[in-house]
Amino acid sequence: MLKARIITAIVMAVVLFGVLFGLSGGAFAAVLGLVVLGGAWEWSRLAGLIRIEFRLLYSTIIAAIGVVCYRYAFPEVWPLLVGVGWWFAIVVLLFRLQTRGIQLQSRAFVLIAGVVVLVPAWYAAVMLHAIDLKRPWLLLSLFLVIWGADIAAYFAGKARGRIRLASRLSPGKTVEGLSGGLAGVLLVAVFLGATVWQLGATTLLMWVSLCLASGLFSVVGDLFESVIKRQAGAKDSGNLLPGHGGILDRIDSFTAAAPIFALGWLLLKGL
């Protein structure tokens, strides 16, 4: 299992770098859209859709919404605002689920959630990639922040994890893991800000704050997908990626962090 996980991770990293640095504009949006379609297919199963034609219809609807946003909204910020507003609402929902022990009963809610989770994240990634600066490096910076949080949280939780972060939502997550993850984000953010972006002291502080916020929301995305999977009685969202589960299992953190990071970056550059 570990060997398969490592091989899959290497392949995914190579593909990601190829897409980031080799594609632009509509080609990049289209390839990333295929990933979103795969996520939509998995989400439809978690939402309880069994028949293939219904799952295809759901995935097609999400694809159509993405095309409309790209064709008629890009590069407006309102799709990002929708995503950011959604994830702040999810923070409240997760708190209620954890403290009151209630469950999500509405299939309609889960189906709508898939749209608001996937489309704004895709839109944010396309926007970050299209910003005319050091084009691929901005989106890559977000990936590095998320990976830094994930890796540091794993080792910190493994070594010192004692206090459960959200026992009813994801029993394996700990406060110590979260703290370690944020420490990892801090290191990555300072390194990127000082080297790649060469920011001054004040701007660096705001950059680090943005990265920490994105790291926190990456955990929110992870927790929300855990809730959806537990409600569906599924350990993983799929089995496409050996050793990693499904597409959603790999992008759950990104779906929440991307709109936060993209909107925050635009605000940061507007100051």
C-alpha positions as a Python dict, from the first residue, in 0.01 Angstrom:
ca = {
    (1, 'M'): (0, 0, 0),
    (2, 'L'): (279, 242, 90),
    (3, 'K'): (461, 166, -236),
    (4, 'A'): (145, 228, -439),
    (5, 'R'): (84, 550, -247),
    (6, 'I'): (434, 680, -318),
    (7, 'I'): (424, 588, -687),
    (8, 'T'): (83, 750, -730),
    (9, 'A'): (202, 1064, -550),
    (10, 'I'): (504, 1092, -780),
    (11, 'V'): (291, 1048, -1092),
    (12, 'M'): (40, 1309, -970),
    (13, 'A'): (320, 1555, -894),
    (14, 'V'): (473, 1513, -1240),
    (15, 'V'): (134, 1559, -1408),
    (16, 'L'): (57, 1864, -1193),
    (17, 'F'): (385, 2035, -1279),
    (18, 'G'): (335, 1955, -1646),
    (19, 'V'): (-13, 2107, -1645),
    (20, 'L'): (90, 2412, -1441),
    (21, 'F'): (390, 2502, -1653),
    (22, 'G'): (286, 2356, -1988),
    (23, 'L'): (-70, 2481, -2035),
    (24, 'S'): (-239, 2819, -2026),
    (25, 'G'): (-576, 2982, -2078),
    (26, 'G'): (-857, 2761, -2202),
    (27, 'A'): (-638, 2449, -2223),
    (28, 'F'): (-550, 2474, -1856),
    (29, 'A'): (-912, 2541, -1760),
    (30, 'A'): (-1027, 2241, -1964),
    (31, 'V'): (-778, 1996, -1815),
    (32, 'L'): (-855, 2116, -1465),
    (33, 'G'): (-1222, 2085, -1555),
    (34, 'L'): (-1172, 1713, -1621),
    (35, 'V'): (-1048, 1676, -1264),
    (36, 'V'): (-1357, 1858, -1140),
    (37, 'L'): (-1576, 1629, -1350),
    (38, 'G'): (-1414, 1330, -1183),
    (39, 'G'): (-1481, 1489, -846),
    (40, 'A'): (-1843, 1555, -943),
    (41, 'W'): (-1886, 1191, -1045),
    (42, 'E'): (-1759, 1078, -705),
    (43, 'W'): (-1969, 1338, -524),
    (44, 'S'): (-2285, 1213, -696),
    (45, 'R'): (-2229, 870, -543),
    (46, 'L'): (-2169, 1017, -198),
    (47, 'A'): (-2495, 1210, -239),
    (48, 'G'): (-2680, 884, -291),
    (49, 'L'): (-2726, 886, -668),
    (50, 'I'): (-2706, 526, -786),
    (51, 'R'): (-2820, 521, -1146),
    (52, 'I'): (-2550, 607, -1396),
    (53, 'E'): (-2771, 842, -1598),
    (54, 'F'): (-2843, 1052, -1287),
    (55, 'R'): (-2475, 1067, -1198),
    (56, 'L'): (-2390, 1169, -1554),
    (57, 'L'): (-2659, 1437, -1546),
    (58, 'Y'): (-2525, 1575, -1218),
    (59, 'S'): (-2168, 1586, -1351),
    (60, 'T'): (-2289, 1751, -1671),
    (61, 'I'): (-2473, 2020, -1475),
    (62, 'I'): (-2158, 2103, -1280),
    (63, 'A'): (-1958, 2116, -1604),
    (64, 'A'): (-2217, 2347, -1760),
    (65, 'I'): (-2207, 2582, -1462),
    (66, 'G'): (-1828, 2594, -1488),
    (67, 'V'): (-1842, 2674, -1859),
    (68, 'V'): (-2094, 2953, -1799),
    (69, 'C'): (-1877, 3102, -1525),
    (70, 'Y'): (-1569, 3088, -1746),
    (71, 'R'): (-1747, 3227, -2050),
    (72, 'Y'): (-1953, 3502, -1891),
    (73, 'A'): (-1806, 3578, -1546),
    (74, 'F'): (-1428, 3539, -1579),
    (75, 'P'): (-1237, 3729, -1440),
    (76, 'E'): (-1507, 3874, -1211),
    (77, 'V'): (-1467, 3799, -841),
    (78, 'W'): (-1826, 3707, -752),
    (79, 'P'): (-1772, 3330, -800),
    (80, 'L'): (-1491, 3360, -545),
    (81, 'L'): (-1723, 3545, -308),
    (82, 'V'): (-1977, 3264, -341),
    (83, 'G'): (-1708, 3012, -251),
    (84, 'V'): (-1575, 3214, 42),
    (85, 'G'): (-1925, 3275, 180),
    (86, 'W'): (-2003, 2906, 147),
    (87, 'W'): (-1699, 2796, 343),
    (88, 'F'): (-1761, 3043, 624),
    (89, 'A'): (-2114, 2899, 647),
    (90, 'I'): (-1965, 2548, 654),
    (91, 'V'): (-1752, 2645, 955),
    (92, 'V'): (-2075, 2722, 1142),
    (93, 'L'): (-2233, 2399, 1018),
    (94, 'L'): (-1937, 2187, 1126),
    (95, 'F'): (-1945, 2347, 1470),
    (96, 'R'): (-2312, 2255, 1504),
    (97, 'L'): (-2251, 1901, 1381),
    (98, 'Q'): (-1969, 1857, 1630),
    (99, 'T'): (-2137, 2012, 1934),
    (100, 'R'): (-2492, 1887, 1881),
    (101, 'G'): (-2425, 1559, 1708),
    (102, 'I'): (-2685, 1623, 1437),
    (103, 'Q'): (-2654, 1467, 1092),
    (104, 'L'): (-2708, 1584, 737),
    (105, 'Q'): (-3035, 1431, 621),
    (106, 'S'): (-3102, 1622, 299),
    (107, 'R'): (-2981, 1470, -28),
    (108, 'A'): (-3065, 1800, -197),
    (109, 'F'): (-2824, 1981, 35),
    (110, 'V'): (-2542, 1740, -48),
    (111, 'L'): (-2609, 1773, -421),
    (112, 'I'): (-2607, 2154, -402),
    (113, 'A'): (-2298, 2141, -183),
    (114, 'G'): (-2110, 1958, -457),
    (115, 'V'): (-2170, 2247, -696),
    (116, 'V'): (-2059, 2515, -450),
    (117, 'V'): (-1758, 2312, -340),
    (118, 'L'): (-1625, 2225, -684),
    (119, 'V'): (-1705, 2516, -917),
    (120, 'P'): (-1562, 2808, -711),
    (121, 'A'): (-1248, 2605, -638),
    (122, 'W'): (-1199, 2538, -1010),
    (123, 'Y'): (-1268, 2903, -1090),
    (124, 'A'): (-1016, 3016, -826),
    (125, 'A'): (-747, 2786, -966),
    (126, 'V'): (-804, 2912, -1321),
    (127, 'M'): (-790, 3272, -1200),
    (128, 'L'): (-472, 3219, -998),
    (129, 'H'): (-307, 3055, -1297),
    (130, 'A'): (-413, 3334, -1532),
    (131, 'I'): (-288, 3624, -1321),
    (132, 'D'): (-8, 3785, -1519),
    (133, 'L'): (271, 3771, -1268),
    (134, 'K'): (493, 3466, -1227),
    (135, 'R'): (198, 3275, -1362),
    (136, 'P'): (237, 2914, -1250),
    (137, 'W'): (409, 3007, -925),
    (138, 'L'): (106, 3165, -764),
    (139, 'L'): (-110, 2854, -794),
    (140, 'L'): (189, 2636, -712),
    (141, 'S'): (239, 2843, -396),
    (142, 'L'): (-111, 2748, -285),
    (143, 'F'): (-40, 2380, -346),
    (144, 'L'): (283, 2406, -147),
    (145, 'V'): (97, 2571, 142),
    (146, 'I'): (-162, 2291, 145),
    (147, 'W'): (100, 2019, 116),
    (148, 'G'): (305, 2181, 392),
    (149, 'A'): (1, 2186, 618),
    (150, 'D'): (-90, 1826, 536),
    (151, 'I'): (257, 1680, 583),
    (152, 'A'): (335, 1874, 902),
    (153, 'A'): (-7, 1790, 1048),
    (154, 'Y'): (45, 1420, 975),
    (155, 'F'): (380, 1398, 1151),
    (156, 'A'): (280, 1624, 1441),
    (157, 'G'): (-40, 1427, 1496),
    (158, 'K'): (146, 1098, 1470),
    (159, 'A'): (411, 1204, 1720),
    (160, 'R'): (212, 1403, 1976),
    (161, 'G'): (-156, 1377, 1888),
    (162, 'R'): (-368, 1351, 2203),
    (163, 'I'): (-657, 1597, 2196),
    (164, 'R'): (-927, 1525, 1940),
    (165, 'L'): (-1003, 1819, 1712),
    (166, 'A'): (-1351, 1711, 1602),
    (167, 'S'): (-1426, 1362, 1729),
    (168, 'R'): (-1770, 1338, 1570),
    (169, 'L'): (-1653, 1462, 1232),
    (170, 'S'): (-1310, 1306, 1184),
    (171, 'P'): (-1181, 1107, 1484),
    (172, 'G'): (-827, 1089, 1351),
    (173, 'K'): (-762, 1462, 1358),
    (174, 'T'): (-604, 1620, 1665),
    (175, 'V'): (-536, 1968, 1796),
    (176, 'E'): (-165, 1888, 1796),
    (177, 'G'): (-187, 1790, 1430),
    (178, 'L'): (-362, 2117, 1348),
    (179, 'S'): (-96, 2314, 1535),
    (180, 'G'): (180, 2127, 1353),
    (181, 'G'): (7, 2188, 1022),
    (182, 'L'): (-11, 2563, 1084),
    (183, 'A'): (357, 2562, 1181),
    (184, 'G'): (429, 2394, 847),
    (185, 'V'): (225, 2660, 667),
    (186, 'L'): (419, 2932, 848),
    (187, 'L'): (752, 2792, 732),
    (188, 'V'): (637, 2748, 372),
    (189, 'A'): (478, 3094, 362),
    (190, 'V'): (785, 3273, 496),
    (191, 'F'): (1011, 3085, 256),
    (192, 'L'): (795, 3159, -49),
    (193, 'G'): (735, 3520, 52),
    (194, 'A'): (1104, 3590, 101),
    (195, 'T'): (1239, 3401, -200),
    (196, 'V'): (984, 3356, -480),
    (197, 'W'): (784, 3673, -419),
    (198, 'Q'): (1055, 3883, -249),
    (199, 'L'): (805, 4070, -34),
    (200, 'G'): (880, 4355, 202),
    (201, 'A'): (819, 4320, 575),
    (202, 'T'): (462, 4456, 582),
    (203, 'T'): (349, 4272, 270),
    (204, 'L'): (520, 3956, 394),
    (205, 'L'): (316, 3972, 713),
    (206, 'M'): (-7, 3998, 515),
    (207, 'W'): (107, 3716, 285),
    (208, 'V'): (179, 3489, 580),
    (209, 'S'): (-162, 3573, 728),
    (210, 'L'): (-328, 3481, 398),
    (211, 'C'): (-141, 3151, 384),
    (212, 'L'): (-236, 3069, 744),
    (213, 'A'): (-602, 3144, 669),
    (214, 'S'): (-583, 2923, 360),
    (215, 'G'): (-421, 2649, 567),
    (216, 'L'): (-699, 2669, 825),
    (217, 'F'): (-968, 2647, 560),
    (218, 'S'): (-792, 2352, 400),
    (219, 'V'): (-872, 2169, 723),
    (220, 'V'): (-1235, 2283, 696),
    (221, 'G'): (-1253, 2134, 347),
    (222, 'D'): (-1106, 1809, 472),
    (223, 'L'): (-1353, 1794, 763),
    (224, 'F'): (-1652, 1868, 542),
    (225, 'E'): (-1567, 1590, 300),
    (226, 'S'): (-1519, 1358, 598),
    (227, 'V'): (-1875, 1441, 707),
    (228, 'I'): (-2010, 1373, 358),
    (229, 'K'): (-1826, 1040, 339),
    (230, 'R'): (-1936, 931, 686),
    (231, 'Q'): (-2296, 1011, 599),
    (232, 'A'): (-2261, 797, 286),
    (233, 'G'): (-2089, 516, 475),
    (234, 'A'): (-1779, 547, 255),
    (235, 'K'): (-1417, 532, 365),
    (236, 'D'): (-1291, 696, 45),
    (237, 'S'): (-1462, 900, -224),
    (238, 'G'): (-1345, 654, -489),
    (239, 'N'): (-1063, 420, -589),
    (240, 'L'): (-916, 589, -894),
    (241, 'L'): (-584, 672, -727),
    (242, 'P'): (-405, 366, -581),
    (243, 'G'): (-315, 427, -217),
    (244, 'H'): (-495, 763, -213),
    (245, 'G'): (-861, 680, -270),
    (246, 'G'): (-1053, 905, -507),
    (247, 'I'): (-1013, 1247, -662),
    (248, 'L'): (-1208, 1418, -384),
    (249, 'D'): (-978, 1263, -126),
    (250, 'R'): (-690, 1451, -293),
    (251, 'I'): (-859, 1785, -353),
    (252, 'D'): (-1083, 1823, -45),
    (253, 'S'): (-841, 2063, 124),
    (254, 'F'): (-788, 2254, -200),
    (255, 'T'): (-1160, 2310, -259),
    (256, 'A'): (-1187, 2522, 56),
    (257, 'A'): (-845, 2687, 48),
    (258, 'A'): (-853, 2799, -318),
    (259, 'P'): (-1134, 3059, -304),
    (260, 'I'): (-993, 3201, 22),
    (261, 'F'): (-643, 3225, -121),
    (262, 'A'): (-752, 3371, -456),
    (263, 'L'): (-975, 3639, -307),
    (264, 'G'): (-717, 3720, -41),
    (265, 'W'): (-445, 3757, -304),
    (266, 'L'): (-657, 3996, -509),
    (267, 'L'): (-726, 4202, -197),
    (268, 'L'): (-358, 4195, -104),
    (269, 'K'): (-248, 4321, -444),
    (270, 'G'): (-516, 4591, -434),
    (271, 'L'): (-377, 4746, -116),
}
